[in-house]
Structures are given as structure tokens and as C-alpha cells.
């Protein structure tokens, strides 16, 4: 819980410094909107300056490329002996 507080409290303080709120409901709504943008649309240095969505898509493409290159995906619903041997 301490780690979560270490991350959330500074974010909330940043938002509180940027806005004057009329009431608690408005503050909650704006903070939730800001967190959504921060967690989905803003590029992150830790993700090579990609947004989380761009990073997830890139990771998925890389994963599918690796799986396809190893021959684990195929058109039939049954595994071939060759593919089963990779898992054993």
C-alpha cells in the first residue's frame, strides 16, 4: 500500500495544483480523467516514449511474430507432432 501511495499522492497533488475545484465531486471527476489520460494516452519514458497502448500493440505484434516464426500457430484445430514436441 505504501508503494501505491508513493505513486498516487504526487499525481493527485499535481492535479490539485492545476485546478480550482467547485466541489469534491468535480475534483474526483477531473482527477479520474487526468489519471486515465496519464495511464493510457501520455508517452512514458519507461516505455521508450510510447503510450501504454502503443507499447501493448507493439508487444503483441512481437509476440505473434515470434509464435508464427516458431510454427506454433496453424490452421487446423489439432497440433501436429512437430508442434507438440516443442512443448515437451
N, CA, C and O atoms as a GROMACS GRO file, in nm:
protein
  352
    1UNK      N    1   0.081  -0.119   0.000
    1UNK     CA    2   0.000   0.000   0.000
    1UNK      C    3   0.086   0.126   0.000
    1UNK      O    4   0.048   0.228  -0.058
    2UNK      N    5   0.202   0.120   0.065
    2UNK     CA    6   0.291   0.236   0.070
    2UNK      C    7   0.340   0.273  -0.070
    2UNK      O    8   0.350   0.391  -0.103
    3UNK      N    9   0.370   0.172  -0.152
    3UNK     CA   10   0.416   0.199  -0.289
    3UNK      C   11   0.306   0.268  -0.368
    3UNK      O   12   0.333   0.363  -0.442
    4UNK      N   13   0.183   0.221  -0.354
    4UNK     CA   14   0.070   0.283  -0.423
    4UNK      C   15   0.056   0.428  -0.381
    4UNK      O   16   0.037   0.515  -0.465
    5UNK      N   17   0.065   0.455  -0.252
    5UNK     CA   18   0.056   0.592  -0.203
    5UNK      C   19   0.170   0.678  -0.258
    5UNK      O   20   0.150   0.795  -0.290
    6UNK      N   21   0.289   0.621  -0.268
    6UNK     CA   22   0.404   0.695  -0.321
    6UNK      C   23   0.381   0.736  -0.466
    6UNK      O   24   0.435   0.838  -0.510
    7UNK      N   25   0.302   0.658  -0.540
    7UNK     CA   26   0.275   0.690  -0.680
    7UNK      C   27   0.154   0.782  -0.696
    7UNK      O   28   0.158   0.878  -0.773
    8UNK      N   29   0.047   0.753  -0.624
    8UNK     CA   30  -0.080   0.825  -0.641
    8UNK      C   31  -0.076   0.965  -0.579
    8UNK      O   32  -0.123   1.060  -0.641
    9UNK      N   33  -0.021   0.979  -0.461
    9UNK     CA   34  -0.023   1.109  -0.393
    9UNK      C   35   0.043   1.218  -0.476
    9UNK      O   36  -0.016   1.325  -0.491
   10UNK      N   37   0.163   1.197  -0.532
   10UNK     CA   38   0.220   1.304  -0.617
   10UNK      C   39   0.133   1.338  -0.738
   10UNK      O   40   0.123   1.454  -0.776
   11UNK      N   41   0.071   1.238  -0.798
   11UNK     CA   42  -0.015   1.262  -0.914
   11UNK      C   43  -0.134   1.348  -0.873
   11UNK      O   44  -0.168   1.445  -0.942
   12UNK      N   45  -0.196   1.314  -0.763
   12UNK     CA   46  -0.312   1.390  -0.716
   12UNK      C   47  -0.269   1.533  -0.682
   12UNK      O   48  -0.341   1.628  -0.713
   13UNK      N   49  -0.153   1.550  -0.621
   13UNK     CA   50  -0.105   1.685  -0.587
   13UNK      C   51  -0.080   1.768  -0.713
   13UNK      O   52  -0.108   1.888  -0.714
   14UNK      N   53  -0.028   1.706  -0.818
   14UNK     CA   54  -0.008   1.777  -0.945
   14UNK      C   55  -0.142   1.827  -0.998
   14UNK      O   56  -0.154   1.943  -1.036
   15UNK      N   57  -0.242   1.740  -0.999
   15UNK     CA   58  -0.374   1.778  -1.050
   15UNK      C   59  -0.434   1.886  -0.961
   15UNK      O   60  -0.494   1.981  -1.012
   16UNK      N   61  -0.420   1.873  -0.831
   16UNK     CA   62  -0.475   1.973  -0.740
   16UNK      C   63  -0.411   2.110  -0.761
   16UNK      O   64  -0.477   2.213  -0.745
   17UNK      N   65  -0.283   2.112  -0.797
   17UNK     CA   66  -0.215   2.238  -0.823
   17UNK      C   67  -0.262   2.304  -0.953
   17UNK      O   68  -0.248   2.425  -0.969
   18UNK      N   69  -0.316   2.226  -1.047
   18UNK     CA   70  -0.355   2.279  -1.177
   18UNK      C   71  -0.497   2.333  -1.183
   18UNK      O   72  -0.529   2.411  -1.273
   19UNK      N   73  -0.582   2.294  -1.090
   19UNK     CA   74  -0.724   2.328  -1.099
   19UNK      C   75  -0.775   2.389  -0.969
   19UNK      O   76  -0.724   2.362  -0.860
   20UNK      N   77  -0.878   2.473  -0.983
   20UNK     CA   78  -0.958   2.516  -0.870
   20UNK      C   79  -1.092   2.444  -0.882
   20UNK      O   80  -1.163   2.460  -0.981
   21UNK      N   81  -1.126   2.366  -0.782
   21UNK     CA   82  -1.247   2.284  -0.788
   21UNK      C   83  -1.362   2.352  -0.714
   21UNK      O   84  -1.342   2.421  -0.614
   22UNK      N   85  -1.482   2.331  -0.766
   22UNK     CA   86  -1.602   2.386  -0.702
   22UNK      C   87  -1.652   2.295  -0.590
   22UNK      O   88  -1.713   2.342  -0.493
   23UNK      N   89  -1.626   2.163  -0.605
   23UNK     CA   90  -1.673   2.069  -0.504
   23UNK      C   91  -1.593   1.939  -0.516
   23UNK      O   92  -1.514   1.922  -0.609
   24UNK      N   93  -1.614   1.849  -0.422
   24UNK     CA   94  -1.540   1.723  -0.419
   24UNK      C   95  -1.572   1.635  -0.540
   24UNK      O   96  -1.483   1.568  -0.593
   25UNK      N   97  -1.697   1.634  -0.584
   25UNK     CA   98  -1.735   1.552  -0.700
   25UNK      C   99  -1.660   1.598  -0.825
   25UNK      O  100  -1.614   1.515  -0.904
   26UNK      N  101  -1.649   1.728  -0.843
   26UNK     CA  102  -1.575   1.780  -0.958
   26UNK      C  103  -1.427   1.743  -0.948
   26UNK      O  104  -1.366   1.706  -1.048
   27UNK      N  105  -1.371   1.752  -0.830
   27UNK     CA  106  -1.230   1.716  -0.810
   27UNK      C  107  -1.209   1.569  -0.844
   27UNK      O  108  -1.113   1.535  -0.914
   28UNK      N  109  -1.295   1.482  -0.797
   28UNK     CA  110  -1.283   1.339  -0.827
   28UNK      C  111  -1.291   1.312  -0.977
   28UNK      O  112  -1.213   1.235  -1.031
   29UNK      N  113  -1.387   1.378  -1.043
   29UNK     CA  114  -1.405   1.356  -1.187
   29UNK      C  115  -1.281   1.400  -1.264
   29UNK      O  116  -1.234   1.327  -1.351
   30UNK      N  117  -1.228   1.517  -1.233
   30UNK     CA  118  -1.112   1.568  -1.305
   30UNK      C  119  -0.988   1.483  -1.277
   30UNK      O  120  -0.909   1.457  -1.367
   31UNK      N  121  -0.971   1.440  -1.152
   31UNK     CA  122  -0.857   1.354  -1.119
   31UNK      C  123  -0.867   1.221  -1.192
   31UNK      O  124  -0.766   1.170  -1.242
   32UNK      N  125  -0.987   1.162  -1.198
   32UNK     CA  126  -1.005   1.036  -1.271
   32UNK      C  127  -0.976   1.054  -1.420
   32UNK      O  128  -0.912   0.969  -1.481
   33UNK      N  129  -1.021   1.165  -1.478
   33UNK     CA  130  -0.993   1.192  -1.620
   33UNK      C  131  -0.842   1.207  -1.642
   33UNK      O  132  -0.788   1.154  -1.740
   34UNK      N  133  -0.776   1.279  -1.554
   34UNK     CA  134  -0.632   1.301  -1.566
   34UNK      C  135  -0.556   1.170  -1.554
   34UNK      O  136  -0.462   1.145  -1.630
   35UNK      N  137  -0.595   1.086  -1.459
   35UNK     CA  138  -0.530   0.955  -1.443
   35UNK      C  139  -0.550   0.868  -1.565
   35UNK      O  140  -0.458   0.796  -1.605
   36UNK      N  141  -0.668   0.873  -1.625
   36UNK     CA  142  -0.694   0.795  -1.746
   36UNK      C  143  -0.602   0.839  -1.859
   36UNK      O  144  -0.543   0.756  -1.927
   37UNK      N  145  -0.590   0.968  -1.878
   37UNK     CA  146  -0.501   1.021  -1.983
   37UNK      C  147  -0.357   0.982  -1.951
   37UNK      O  148  -0.284   0.937  -2.039
   38UNK      N  149  -0.317   1.000  -1.826
   38UNK     CA  150  -0.180   0.968  -1.784
   38UNK      C  151  -0.147   0.822  -1.809
   38UNK      O  152  -0.037   0.789  -1.854
   39UNK      N  153  -0.243   0.733  -1.780
   39UNK     CA  154  -0.217   0.590  -1.789
   39UNK      C  155  -0.242   0.530  -1.928
   39UNK      O  156  -0.206   0.415  -1.951
   40UNK      N  157  -0.303   0.604  -2.019
   40UNK     CA  158  -0.334   0.546  -2.150
   40UNK      C  159  -0.282   0.626  -2.268
   40UNK      O  160  -0.243   0.567  -2.369
   41UNK      N  161  -0.280   0.758  -2.259
   41UNK     CA  162  -0.251   0.840  -2.376
   41UNK      C  163  -0.116   0.910  -2.372
   41UNK      O  164  -0.063   0.947  -2.476
   42UNK      N  165  -0.060   0.927  -2.255
   42UNK     CA  166   0.066   1.002  -2.241
   42UNK      C  167   0.185   0.911  -2.267
   42UNK      O  168   0.192   0.802  -2.210
   43UNK      N  169   0.280   0.954  -2.351
   43UNK     CA  170   0.400   0.873  -2.369
   43UNK      C  171   0.478   0.862  -2.238
   43UNK      O  172   0.486   0.957  -2.160
   44UNK      N  173   0.536   0.744  -2.215
   44UNK     CA  174   0.612   0.718  -2.093
   44UNK      C  175   0.756   0.689  -2.129
   44UNK      O  176   0.784   0.611  -2.220
   45UNK      N  177   0.847   0.753  -2.059
   45UNK     CA  178   0.990   0.731  -2.084
   45UNK      C  179   1.027   0.584  -2.066
   45UNK      O  180   1.109   0.531  -2.141
   46UNK      N  181   0.967   0.520  -1.965
   46UNK     CA  182   0.997   0.378  -1.938
   46UNK      C  183   0.950   0.286  -2.050
   46UNK      O  184   0.995   0.172  -2.060
   47UNK      N  185   0.860   0.335  -2.135
   47UNK     CA  186   0.810   0.256  -2.248
   47UNK      C  187   0.870   0.304  -2.379
   47UNK      O  188   0.808   0.293  -2.485
   48UNK      N  189   0.992   0.356  -2.372
   48UNK     CA  190   1.061   0.406  -2.491
   48UNK      C  191   0.981   0.518  -2.558
   48UNK      O  192   0.972   0.525  -2.681
   49UNK      N  193   0.924   0.605  -2.476
   49UNK     CA  194   0.844   0.720  -2.520
   49UNK      C  195   0.722   0.682  -2.603
   49UNK      O  196   0.679   0.758  -2.690
   50UNK      N  197   0.667   0.565  -2.575
   50UNK     CA  198   0.541   0.524  -2.637
   50UNK      C  199   0.430   0.538  -2.534
   50UNK      O  200   0.455   0.538  -2.414
   51UNK      N  201   0.307   0.548  -2.584
   51UNK     CA  202   0.193   0.543  -2.493
   51UNK      C  203   0.176   0.397  -2.450
   51UNK      O  204   0.223   0.307  -2.520
   52UNK      N  205   0.110   0.372  -2.338
   52UNK     CA  206   0.087   0.232  -2.298
   52UNK      C  207   0.017   0.150  -2.406
   52UNK      O  208   0.048   0.033  -2.424
   53UNK      N  209  -0.076   0.211  -2.477
   53UNK     CA  210  -0.148   0.138  -2.583
   53UNK      C  211  -0.053   0.103  -2.697
   53UNK      O  212  -0.056  -0.010  -2.747
   54UNK      N  213   0.031   0.198  -2.738
   54UNK     CA  214   0.129   0.170  -2.844
   54UNK      C  215   0.224   0.059  -2.801
   54UNK      O  216   0.260  -0.028  -2.880
   55UNK      N  217   0.265   0.062  -2.674
   55UNK     CA  218   0.356  -0.039  -2.621
   55UNK      C  219   0.290  -0.177  -2.622
   55UNK      O  220   0.353  -0.275  -2.661
   56UNK      N  221   0.164  -0.184  -2.579
   56UNK     CA  222   0.092  -0.312  -2.577
   56UNK      C  223   0.075  -0.367  -2.718
   56UNK      O  224   0.093  -0.486  -2.740
   57UNK      N  225   0.041  -0.280  -2.813
   57UNK     CA  226   0.025  -0.325  -2.952
   57UNK      C  227   0.158  -0.375  -3.006
   57UNK      O  228   0.164  -0.480  -3.072
   58UNK      N  229   0.266  -0.300  -2.980
   58UNK     CA  230   0.398  -0.343  -3.026
   58UNK      C  231   0.439  -0.476  -2.964
   58UNK      O  232   0.495  -0.562  -3.033
   59UNK      N  233   0.411  -0.494  -2.835
   59UNK     CA  234   0.443  -0.620  -2.768
   59UNK      C  235   0.363  -0.736  -2.827
   59UNK      O  236   0.416  -0.845  -2.846
   60UNK      N  237   0.236  -0.711  -2.856
   60UNK     CA  238   0.150  -0.814  -2.914
   60UNK      C  239   0.199  -0.853  -3.053
   60UNK      O  240   0.204  -0.971  -3.087
   61UNK      N  241   0.236  -0.755  -3.133
   61UNK     CA  242   0.288  -0.783  -3.268
   61UNK      C  243   0.416  -0.865  -3.259
   61UNK      O  244   0.434  -0.961  -3.334
   62UNK      N  245   0.505  -0.828  -3.168
   62UNK     CA  246   0.629  -0.903  -3.149
   62UNK      C  247   0.601  -1.046  -3.105
   62UNK      O  248   0.663  -1.140  -3.155
   63UNK      N  249   0.507  -1.063  -3.012
   63UNK     CA  250   0.471  -1.196  -2.963
   63UNK      C  251   0.416  -1.283  -3.076
   63UNK      O  252   0.458  -1.398  -3.093
   64UNK      N  253   0.322  -1.229  -3.153
   64UNK     CA  254   0.262  -1.305  -3.263
   64UNK      C  255   0.367  -1.339  -3.368
   64UNK      O  256   0.367  -1.449  -3.422
   65UNK      N  257   0.457  -1.246  -3.397
   65UNK     CA  258   0.564  -1.273  -3.494
   65UNK      C  259   0.652  -1.389  -3.447
   65UNK      O  260   0.688  -1.476  -3.525
   66UNK      N  261   0.686  -1.388  -3.317
   66UNK     CA  262   0.768  -1.497  -3.262
   66UNK      C  263   0.695  -1.630  -3.269
   66UNK      O  264   0.752  -1.732  -3.308
   67UNK      N  265   0.568  -1.630  -3.230
   67UNK     CA  266   0.490  -1.754  -3.232
   67UNK      C  267   0.479  -1.807  -3.375
   67UNK      O  268   0.496  -1.927  -3.398
   68UNK      N  269   0.452  -1.718  -3.470
   68UNK     CA  270   0.441  -1.761  -3.609
   68UNK      C  271   0.573  -1.814  -3.662
   68UNK      O  272   0.576  -1.913  -3.735
   69UNK      N  273   0.682  -1.749  -3.625
   69UNK     CA  274   0.812  -1.793  -3.676
   69UNK      C  275   0.852  -1.929  -3.618
   69UNK      O  276   0.930  -2.002  -3.679
   70UNK      N  277   0.800  -1.962  -3.502
   70UNK     CA  278   0.830  -2.093  -3.441
   70UNK      C  279   0.731  -2.201  -3.486
   70UNK      O  280   0.750  -2.318  -3.454
   71UNK      N  281   0.628  -2.162  -3.559
   71UNK     CA  282   0.533  -2.259  -3.612
   71UNK      C  283   0.432  -2.310  -3.511
   71UNK      O  284   0.378  -2.419  -3.529
   72UNK      N  285   0.405  -2.233  -3.406
   72UNK     CA  286   0.308  -2.280  -3.305
   72UNK      C  287   0.164  -2.256  -3.346
   72UNK      O  288   0.073  -2.320  -3.294
   73UNK      N  289   0.141  -2.164  -3.438
   73UNK     CA  290   0.005  -2.141  -3.487
   73UNK      C  291  -0.012  -2.208  -3.622
   73UNK      O  292   0.078  -2.202  -3.707
   74UNK      N  293  -0.124  -2.270  -3.642
   74UNK     CA  294  -0.152  -2.334  -3.769
   74UNK      C  295  -0.302  -2.334  -3.792
   74UNK      O  296  -0.378  -2.296  -3.703
   75UNK      N  297  -0.345  -2.375  -3.911
   75UNK     CA  298  -0.485  -2.364  -3.949
   75UNK      C  299  -0.575  -2.471  -3.890
   75UNK      O  300  -0.694  -2.446  -3.870
   76UNK      N  301  -0.523  -2.589  -3.861
   76UNK     CA  302  -0.609  -2.696  -3.812
   76UNK      C  303  -0.629  -2.683  -3.661
   76UNK      O  304  -0.553  -2.613  -3.594
   77UNK      N  305  -0.729  -2.751  -3.608
   77UNK     CA  306  -0.754  -2.746  -3.465
   77UNK      C  307  -0.672  -2.849  -3.389
   77UNK      O  308  -0.675  -2.852  -3.266
   78UNK      N  309  -0.598  -2.934  -3.461
   78UNK     CA  310  -0.515  -3.037  -3.397
   78UNK      C  311  -0.368  -2.998  -3.407
   78UNK      O  312  -0.324  -2.947  -3.510
   79UNK      N  313  -0.293  -3.023  -3.302
   79UNK     CA  314  -0.149  -2.998  -3.304
   79UNK      C  315  -0.081  -3.108  -3.384
   79UNK      O  316  -0.118  -3.225  -3.375
   80UNK      N  317   0.018  -3.069  -3.460
   80UNK     CA  318   0.098  -3.170  -3.528
   80UNK      C  319   0.200  -3.225  -3.429
   80UNK      O  320   0.226  -3.163  -3.326
   81UNK      N  321   0.255  -3.338  -3.459
   81UNK     CA  322   0.358  -3.397  -3.372
   81UNK      C  323   0.475  -3.301  -3.357
   81UNK      O  324   0.530  -3.287  -3.247
   82UNK      N  325   0.513  -3.235  -3.465
   82UNK     CA  326   0.624  -3.141  -3.461
   82UNK      C  327   0.596  -3.030  -3.359
   82UNK      O  328   0.682  -2.997  -3.278
   83UNK      N  329   0.475  -2.973  -3.361
   83UNK     CA  330   0.441  -2.866  -3.268
   83UNK      C  331   0.432  -2.916  -3.125
   83UNK      O  332   0.472  -2.846  -3.032
   84UNK      N  333   0.380  -3.036  -3.105
   84UNK     CA  334   0.370  -3.092  -2.969
   84UNK      C  335   0.506  -3.114  -2.909
   84UNK      O  336   0.524  -3.096  -2.788
   85UNK      N  337   0.604  -3.153  -2.991
   85UNK     CA  338   0.738  -3.179  -2.940
   85UNK      C  339   0.802  -3.052  -2.882
   85UNK      O  340   0.886  -3.060  -2.792
   86UNK      N  341   0.763  -2.936  -2.933
   86UNK     CA  342   0.820  -2.811  -2.881
   86UNK      C  343   0.775  -2.786  -2.736
   86UNK      O  344   0.846  -2.721  -2.660
   87UNK      N  345   0.660  -2.836  -2.699
   87UNK     CA  346   0.606  -2.812  -2.565
   87UNK      C  347   0.652  -2.914  -2.464
   87UNK      O  348   0.634  -2.892  -2.344
   88UNK      N  349   0.710  -3.024  -2.506
   88UNK     CA  350   0.750  -3.132  -2.413
   88UNK      C  351   0.895  -3.115  -2.368
   88UNK      O  352   0.945  -3.196  -2.290
   0.00000   0.00000   0.00000
